[in-house]
Amino acid sequence: MKKPLRLVHADQHDLAEELIAALSDCGWCEFRPLFALVSERLHARHANHGAEETLRLQAYLQLQMMVQHGSVERSGQSYRGRPDELAALTGHNAADNCRHLLDALERMVPEPGVLDAPDAPPGIARRAIRFTPAPPAR
């Protein structure tokens, strides 16, 4: 049964992105070499936050979620990505990231009077918008 794949933290998006890229590049791969490749790529991007053991645990949990979701096949201790499912998962993660960014923008409101610049040439007033955080929703 397919379960919805939900990512909670931004670090998990980086980890999932690198796992997907690594699984797309190799065929059947065991966890240790797969983790070494993912860890190396995250280190190159300066995106590996936290201890290596924590990253290893998160990578393993993410991989198991991908297996449950059906985007990764498991045979014994080897894993292989399913290209169509991984492509769909990449699109889903990108859309989810955009949704989070749009939600953050909606919580911001423009300062009063910034958009109302009658003497400004067209297009200039739009570039001068300053945003202030909106009060938290209760």
Secondary structure, DSSP 4 states (H G I P E B T S, - for coil): --------SHHHHHHHHHHHHHHHH-SSEEHHHHHHHHHHHHHHTT---S-HHHHHHHHHHHHHHHHHHTSEEEETTEEEE-HHHHHHHHHHHHHHHHHHHHHHHHTEEEPTTSS--TTSPTTHHHHT--EEEPPPP-
